[in-house]
């Protein structure tokens, strides 16, 4: 039964009217932390790319992409499933659940790492790449354990602590990469920088939740069976939709040369930073979506409406910045050796809006347990990714990979929206605000792309025009302004 707000009882924050405000305020801290993480990551890219050159950087991106695919599959939506189950159980159930989940996560991560190593051997990759996969597989286990232990923080909307963790991991990684550049290290040690960062965040997370969960993993198969029965379907639903982007990099490593992978990899790395933002924002709201999907469809529609509008606006802004500023970004991040990354980044940037909207629709489908529809759509995207890669990458190299990625982003967002809104017509968003946002974006893109300005000035000018247009057209949710002016009491949710 859902928890009600009764006199004399402290309601569950997820059922409280304060949940949206808590999400907004603490999500703001998380957004600031992610901005700091972006700054750290972006600060390291120019040094690493110039130090490793296109060949080495292409191999570095290949290893990280392969492990991200494995991480998505072995994660299998376990964190999302964990938030759902942890939010609904009592304390003894939560402790036993988390202990079993930790054991399952360790087993799946080790198996995934072994699979990645086997793939690198069968793929005939250079020895440094194979060794890099081995090193990165250790980081896979550490990272997956940290994400699992963070479930209580996500379920309780303790976004301030999550913000700290969001910052620490990339910051420590970036610091390690920069140190290796200063020391003049060869490629292989670069794969270990993330391992150190994952170890640090794992220790911090364990300290934060040690009183809420049992840190000792359980390897009892009888307890894994019910978890596996849920995670197998959930994994297919959640993981397939996240791996196709990384699949393009792996396809390039098999279908073209490492220099082309390096050209695409620089643009891919920049875009990966941007594409993490919608997952952060909508993922933070997922506990609210889950509870609303279970108890209150009116509240669910309201939440999705605001997420849709917010992601359309933010996605449009980041798309504008990437498309208009691509030549400047490529020049700063890679120098003359990566000049071809500019066009690739512009093509990839055009799909950022679709990425933001895909996150909204995907999390809504997960909250509504539309697993079969997600499996169908995501499996279709994997098939489409393979087909496009085989046709476009051999013919056009890095540019073909960018066109493939853009096509997949648009197709995925369209398929998610169709599946969700045809099945649940009551969740269809009102388009009044969205229409005004689109007009504002059209004005901003027109100025940024037509005006005879340098790429940096074009991006800044476009963003300024967008801000003015948003204010003039009132293309900004009033509820957000109200919450900012009248912040809710969030002390009870600490």
N, C-alpha and C positions, 0 to 999 in steps of 0.2 A: 504494500500500500504506500502511496506517496506520502511524504512528510508534509504536514500542514503547519501553518503558522498559527499557533494557539497561544492564548494568554498564559504568561508565566513560563513558556517553553522557548528555548532558543532554536529557531528553525534551521534546518540544513541550508547552508548558503546557496546551494543549487536550486532550492525551492523558493528562496527569498526574493523579494522584489529588488534587493540590493545586488543581486548577482551580476546584472549588466554593468552597474557602476563599478563594482569591484573589478570586473574584467577590464573595463576601460582604463581605470586608474592604474592597476597593476600591469595590464597589458601595455600601458604607456611606458612603464619602467622596463618591461621586457623589450619593447621596441627600441628604447634608448640603448639597452644592453646590446641588442642585435646591431644597432648602428655602430657601436664601439667595436663589435666583432668584425663588422664589414670593414671598418677603417683599418683594423689590424691585418685582416686578410689581404685587402687591396694594397696595403703598404708593403706587404711581402712579395706580391706578384712581380713587380718590376725587377726586383733584385734576383728572385729565383729564376725567372724566365731568361734574363740576360746571362746569369751564371751557368745555367744548364744548356742554353741555346735551344733551337727548335727541336733537334733530335732528342736531347735529354728530357726536355720539357714534355715532348710528346709521349715518351715512355713513362714519365711521372704521372701524367694524366691518364694514361692507359691503365696503370695499376690502380689508381684511386677510383676510376670508373668501374673496373671489374669488382672491386671490393664493395662499392656502393650498391651494385646490383645484388651481390650476395647478401649484403646487409638488409636490403629491402625484402629479399625472399625469406631470410632467416628471421627477420623482425616479424614478417607475416602479419602485421597489424596487431602484434601481441600487446604493444603499449596501449593502443586504442581499446582493444578488448579488455586490457587490465583496468583502464580507467572506468570502463562500463561496469565491470564486475566489482571492483573495489568500491565504487560509489554506492553500490546497493547492498553490501554485506555488513554484518555486525563485526565487532573487533576480532573475536576468535576466528571467524570465517576469513577475514581479511589476512590475518597472520598466516594461516595455513595455505590460503590461496597464493600469497606472495612467495612463500617458501617453495611451493611446487613450481610456480612460474619461473623463479630464478634457476631451479634445476633444469627445467625444460629449455630455458634460454641458453644456458651453458652448453647443453647437448647440441642444440640446433646451430649455435655459433661455431662450435668446433667442427661439426659436420660441414657447415658452409665454407669454413676456411679450407678444409681438406678438398672440397670440391673446386674452389678457386685455384688452389695449387695444381690440382690435376688438369684443369682447363689450360693453365699456362704452359704446362708440360706438353699437352697434346697439341696446343696451338703453335708450338715451335718458336716461342718467344725467346729473345736473348736471355742469357743467364742472369744479367742484372735485373731484368723484369721478373723472372721467376723468383729470385731471392727477395725482390721487393714485395711480391705477393705473400711470401712466407712471413715477412716482417709485418706487413699490413694486416695479416690474418690475426695476429696477436691483438692488434688494436681493435679488430672487429669484435672479439670476445669482450674486451674491456668496455667498448662503447655500448654494446648491447646490454651488458649488465647495468651500466649506468642508467640507460633509458628505462630499464625495468624498475630499478630502485626509485626512479623519479615519479613513478605512478602515483604514490600518495600525495606528492606535491601538486601534480596536475589535477587530481580528483578534488582536492581542497582549494583549488584556485590560488595556491601559494606562489603566485607569479613573480613576486619579488625575488624569491630564492631561485626560481627557474631562470629569471633574468641574469642573476649572477652566473649560473652554470652556462647559460647561452654565451656569455662573454668570455668566461675563463677558457673553455676548450679552444676556440679559434685563436684567442690571444696567446695562449701558451704555444700552440702550434706555430703561429706566425713568428713568435720570438725564437723558437727552435730553428725554424727555417732561415731566419736572418742570421742567427749565430753560425749556422753551417756555411752560409755564403761568405761571411767574414773570415771563417777558417779555411775557405777554399776547398771544402769537402767535395768528393765525387758524388755521383747520383745516389748510391745505395743508402747512405745514412739519412737522406731526406725522407725516406719512407718511415723512419722511426720517430719523426717529430710528432706526428699525431698520436702515436702510442703513449708518449709521455703525457700529452694533454688529456687523453682519455683516462689515464691512471689517476691524474690529479682530480678530475671531476668525479670519478668514481668514489674516491675517498671522501670528498666533500659531501656528495649525495648520501653516502652511507651514514655519515655523521648526522645528517639532518633527519633521517627517517629511522634511526636505530631504535627509537622508542615506539614506533608505529608498526614495524614489520620485523619478522624474524630474518636475520641476515644469513642464516645457514640455509643453503639450498637443499631441497628434498629431491632425491633421485628415485623415488618410489614410482614405478611404472603404473601402478593402479591409480595413483593420483594424477598421472599425466594423461590417462585415457580421456577423461571428460574434457580436459583442456585441449587436447589434440583434436577431439571431435569438433570443437568450436573453432580452433585456430586454422585448421586445414581450409575450411571454407572461407574464413575471414582472411587468411593469407592470400588465397587466390583472388579475393575481391579487392584487397588493399594493395598488395605488393605489385601486381602486374601493371597497375596504373602509374607506378613510379620508376620502372626500370627502363622504359623505352628510350628515355633521354640518354641514359648511360649506354644503352645498346648501340647508339649511333657511334660513340667513340670506339667501342670494341669492334664494331663493323669496319670502321676506318682503319684500325690497327691491322685487320686481316685483309682488307681490300685495297689498301694504298700504302704509301711509305710513311715513315715516322715523321718526316718533315711536314707533310700535309696534316698529320695528326697534331703536330705542334701548332700549326697555324690555326686549326679549328680549336685546339685545346685552350689557347689563350682566351679566345672569345667565349668559349664554353665555360671557362673558369669565372670570368666576369659575370656572365649571365647566371651561373649557378648561385652566386651570392644574392642576386636580385630575386631569383626564384625561391629562395628560402623564406622570403618575407611572407607570402600568402600562407604557407604551411604554418609559420609561427603565429600569425594573426588568427586564422580560422581554427587552427589546432588548439589555441588557448580557449576558444569559445566552445570546443567540442563537448565538455561536460555539461554545459548549459543546453546545447542542442540535444544531447542524449536524454536529459531529464524532460525537456519540453516535448520530445518525440514520444516519450512514454506517457506523459500526464496531460499535456496541454498543447493541442495543435495550433490554437490561436497564437500562443506565445512562440511556437516554432516558426510560424509564418512571419511574425514580426521580426524575430531574430534573423531569419534568412533574408528578409527584405533589406534590413540594415547592412548585413554582411555583403549582400549583392551590390548595393549602392556604394558602400565603402571600398570594396575590392575593384569595382569598375573605375572609380576615381583614382585610387592609388595605383592600380595596374596601368591605367592610362598615363599617369604621371611618370612612372618608371619606364614605360615603353618610350615615351617622348624623350626622356633623358638619354636612354641607351641609343635610340635611333639617331637622334640629332648629335649626340656627343661621341659616337663610335670612333671617328677618325682620331679625335683627341685621346680617347681612352686607349686605343691600340698603340698610338705613338708613345704614350707615357708608360703603359704596362709592358710593352715588348721592344720598342725601338724599331729601327729600320728593318731588322731581320723578320719582324712579325707584321710588316705592312699589309699583307693580305688578310690579316685578321679583322681589319676595319670593315670591309664589305660583309664578311661573315657575321660580325657582331650586329651590323645593321639589320640583316635578315633575321637573325635570332631575336633581336629586340622587338620586332613587329609582333611577335607572339606572346609578349609578356602579359598583355591584358587577358588573353585566353588562359594563361597559366593561373592568374589570380582567380578568374571565374571558375575554373576547373576545381580549385580547392574548395570553394563554397559548395558547389554541387556534389562533389565527392563526399565531403564530410556529412552533408545532409543525407545522402544515400546510406552512408554507414550508420548514421543515427537511426534511420528508419529500417535498418537491417535488410536493405535491398541488395543482398549479396549476389544473388543469381544475375541480376541486371549488371552489377559491377563486373562480375566475372566475364560475362558476355562482351561487354564493351571493352574491357581491358585486354582480353584475349584477342579481340579484333584489332586493337591498336598494336599489339605485338606482331601480329601477322602483317599488318600494314607497314610497320617499321621495317621488318625484314625485306619486304618487297621493294619499298622505296630505297632502302640502303643499297640493295643489289643493283638497282637501275641507275640511281643518281650518283653514288659515290665513285664508282669506277670511271664514270664519264666526266664528272665535274669536281671531284676531289672535295676539298673543304667546303666550297660553295654548295655542292650537292648535298653534303651532310647538313648544312644550315637550312637549305630548302626542305629537306626531309623533316628536320626538327620542327620548323615552323608549321608545316602541313599537319604533323602529328598533334601539335598543341591545339590548333584550331579544330581538328577533327575530334579530339578528346573532349574539349569543352562543349562542342555541339552535341556529341553523343550523350554526355552526362546530363546536360540540360534537357534533352528530349526524353531520356529515360525517366528522369525525376518528375518532370512537369506533366508528362502524359499520364503517368501513373497516379500522381497526386496533384490534381488540377487545383485543389484548394491552396497550394503553396505557390502558385504562379505569382511572381512579383508584379506590383504595379509599376508602370513604366514612365510615369510622369517625371520623377526625379532623374531616372536613368536617361531619359531623353535630353534633359537639360545638361547632364554631365557629358553626353556624347557631343552636343553642340559646342560646349566649352573645349573639349578635347580637339574637335575638328578645327576650331579657330587657332588653338595653340600649335597643332601640327602644321597648319598652313603657314603660319608665321615662321616657325622654326626651320622648315624645309625650303621655303621660297626665298626668305630674306638672304641677301648676299653677305653672310657673316661667317666667321670662323666657326668650327664645330662647337667649341666651348661656349662662345657667345650665343650661338643658335640655341643650345640647350638651355642656357640661363634665360634667354629672352622668351623661349617657348614656355618655360615653367612660370615666368612672370605673367605672361598673357593668360595662362591657364588659371592662375590664382585670381586675377582680376575678373576673368569670365565667370569663374565659380561664384565669386561674391556677387557679381552683377546679376547673374541668372538665378541666384539662390540655390545653386546645385550642391547643397550641403545639408545633411540631416540636422534638423532643428533639435532633435533629442540629444545629439552629441554636444551641441552648444549648451543645452540646459544642464547636462551632467557636469560639463567642465566648469560652469558657473556655480553649480550647487553640488559639490562633491559629496558622495555618500559616506556614511560612517563605515569604514572598512576594518575597524579594529577587531570586530568579532571574527573576522575571517583569517586572522593571522595564524 
